[in-house]
Amino acid sequence: MAEEAILRVRHCGADIFCRRAPQLCPACGLPLRGAGLAAAPIRLPSPFRHGHRQPYAFLLRPTTGTFLGGYDGKSDLHVGITNSHGVVYSYNQEGIQRAETGWEQCISIPLVQPDLFGLLQQWDKLLEEFSLGEAWLPHRYEEDDHNCYTYALAFVNSILTAQGKQQLSKGEFTEMFVIPQTKRASKYLTLHQELTAKDFYIVPLPDSQKEC
């Protein structure tokens, strides 16, 4: 099922979010046609990606359900790493999982620059060999201390080490790569939830952004 678009219109010193562009401003009732460029509807880019179409990436999705299917912002997230074909490698209490479906709505963080040809060619082999390590056997799994995030970050750090780069702590990786993406996703989810309940969601602009 295709994700329903969220549109933004600017009028009356506010951002007006909606699913379908209105003829009249819901705040003042005036026609939006001819109200200037700012009043033209803009489609907001979705922060969610089809994970199996995102090679060489670090993915996050809800452990159960989907982001746009009722995620409350507090439930656990599951993470994984994709190979060059979009197969998602992840770790849970049953050991290493290799999934070709189930990650259709994710936050995706690219891990490899397109010009790193050598790494791109070796990626699948490195990921598979790493995943065969004893550290990722089912009985080693611990929900808090040795989990899917531990696995994914350990693989990222193995790549950094092979490149002669400094490893990242969980806090560093989260701060640098995960939090910016999850903040963006959180804002989008707020809009999605508001527009599930009503036709418009109006947010006043800061004074500095209002037109004179």
C-alpha positions in Angstrom: 0.0 0.0 0.0 1.5 3.4 -1.1 2.2 5.9 1.6 -0.3 8.8 1.6 1.4 12.1 0.9 1.6 15.0 3.4 1.4 18.4 1.8 2.5 21.8 3.3 0.9 25.1 2.4 2.0 28.5 3.9 -0.6 31.1 4.6 -1.7 33.4 7.5 1.7 33.2 9.1 1.4 29.5 9.5 2.4 26.1 8.0 -0.8 24.3 7.1 -0.3 20.5 6.7 -2.9 18.4 4.8 -3.4 15.4 2.6 -5.1 17.3 -0.2 -4.5 20.9 -1.2 -7.5 23.0 -0.1 -9.1 25.7 -2.3 -9.5 28.0 0.7 -7.2 28.7 3.6 -8.6 26.8 6.6 -7.4 29.6 8.9 -8.9 32.7 7.2 -11.2 31.3 4.5 -9.5 33.2 1.6 -8.7 31.6 -1.7 -5.2 30.1 -1.9 -5.0 30.3 -5.7 -3.1 33.5 -6.5 -1.9 33.8 -3.0 1.8 33.6 -4.0 4.5 31.0 -4.2 4.5 30.3 -0.5 0.9 29.2 -0.7 1.6 26.6 -3.3 1.4 23.0 -1.9 4.7 21.3 -1.3 4.9 17.5 -0.8 7.0 16.7 2.3 9.6 14.0 1.6 9.0 10.8 3.6 11.8 9.8 6.0 10.9 6.1 5.5 12.5 3.9 2.8 11.9 0.4 1.4 14.8 -1.3 3.2 15.2 -4.1 0.7 16.0 -1.4 -1.9 18.7 0.2 0.2 22.0 -1.7 -0.2 24.9 -1.2 2.1 22.8 0.5 4.8 22.0 0.5 8.5 18.2 0.1 8.9 15.8 0.7 11.8 12.2 -0.4 12.1 9.8 -1.1 14.9 10.2 -4.6 16.3 6.5 -5.2 15.7 4.3 -3.4 13.2 5.4 -0.4 11.1 6.2 3.3 11.8 3.0 4.5 10.0 0.9 1.7 11.3 0.5 2.9 14.9 4.1 3.2 16.2 3.9 5.1 19.5 7.5 6.4 19.5 8.4 4.4 22.6 8.3 0.8 21.5 11.5 -1.1 20.8 13.3 -0.7 17.4 15.0 -3.5 15.5 18.1 -2.8 13.5 19.9 -4.6 10.7 22.5 -4.2 7.9 21.7 -4.8 4.2 24.0 -6.5 1.7 24.3 -5.4 -1.9 21.0 -7.0 -2.9 18.9 -5.6 0.0 18.9 -8.7 2.1 18.7 -7.6 5.7 21.1 -9.2 8.2 20.0 -8.8 11.8 20.5 -10.5 15.2 17.9 -11.7 17.7 17.4 -14.5 20.2 17.3 -17.0 17.3 20.7 -15.9 16.0 21.5 -14.2 12.7 18.5 -13.6 10.5 18.7 -13.0 6.7 15.5 -11.4 5.5 14.3 -10.6 2.0 10.9 -9.2 3.2 9.7 -7.5 6.3 11.8 -4.3 6.1 9.6 -2.4 3.7 9.2 0.7 5.9 12.5 1.7 7.6 14.8 4.5 8.5 17.8 4.0 6.3 21.4 5.2 7.0 23.8 4.7 4.1 27.1 3.2 5.2 29.3 3.2 2.1 30.2 6.1 -0.2 29.6 5.3 -3.9 33.3 5.8 -4.8 34.6 3.1 -2.4 34.6 0.5 -5.1 36.8 -2.0 -3.3 34.6 -2.0 -0.2 31.4 -2.3 -2.3 32.8 -5.4 -4.0 33.8 -7.1 -0.7 30.8 -6.0 1.3 28.6 -9.1 1.0 31.6 -11.4 1.8 32.6 -9.4 4.8 29.0 -9.2 6.1 28.5 -13.0 5.7 31.8 -13.9 7.3 31.2 -11.5 10.2 27.7 -12.9 10.8 29.2 -16.5 11.1 31.1 -15.4 14.2 30.5 -17.2 17.5 29.5 -13.9 19.1 26.2 -14.1 17.2 25.0 -17.5 18.2 21.5 -17.6 19.7 22.5 -18.4 23.2 24.8 -15.3 23.3 21.8 -12.9 22.8 20.9 -10.6 25.7 18.1 -8.1 25.2 19.9 -5.2 26.8 23.6 -5.8 26.4 24.2 -8.1 23.4 21.4 -7.4 20.9 20.7 -6.3 17.3 22.3 -2.9 17.8 25.4 -4.6 19.3 25.7 -6.7 16.2 25.1 -4.0 13.6 27.5 -1.5 15.3 30.2 -4.3 15.7 30.0 -4.9 11.9 30.3 -1.1 11.2 33.3 -1.0 13.5 34.9 -4.0 11.8 34.7 -2.1 8.5 36.1 1.1 10.1 39.0 -0.9 11.5 39.8 -2.5 8.2 39.9 1.0 6.7 42.3 2.1 9.4 39.7 4.4 10.9 38.7 4.9 14.6 35.9 2.8 15.9 32.7 4.4 17.1 31.0 3.9 20.5 27.3 3.2 20.6 26.8 6.8 21.9 28.9 8.3 19.1 27.2 6.3 16.3 23.7 7.1 17.7 24.5 10.8 18.1 26.1 11.2 14.7 23.9 9.0 12.5 20.8 7.7 14.2 19.4 10.7 16.2 19.3 13.1 13.2 17.2 10.6 11.2 14.9 9.6 14.1 14.2 13.3 14.9 13.1 13.9 11.3 11.0 10.7 11.4 9.4 11.8 14.7 8.3 15.1 13.2 6.8 13.3 10.2 5.0 10.8 12.4 3.5 13.6 14.4 2.1 15.1 11.2 0.9 11.7 10.0 -1.0 11.0 13.3 -2.5 14.5 13.4 -3.8 14.1 9.8 -5.2 10.7 10.6 -7.6 12.4 13.0 -8.3 15.7 11.1 -8.1 17.3 7.7 -5.6 20.1 8.6 -2.8 20.6 11.1 -1.9 24.3 11.5 1.5 25.3 13.1 2.2 29.0 13.5 5.5 30.1 12.1 8.2 31.8 14.2 8.1 35.6 13.8 11.4 35.5 11.9 9.8 33.4 9.2 6.6 35.4 8.8 6.4 37.6 5.8 6.0 41.4 6.4 
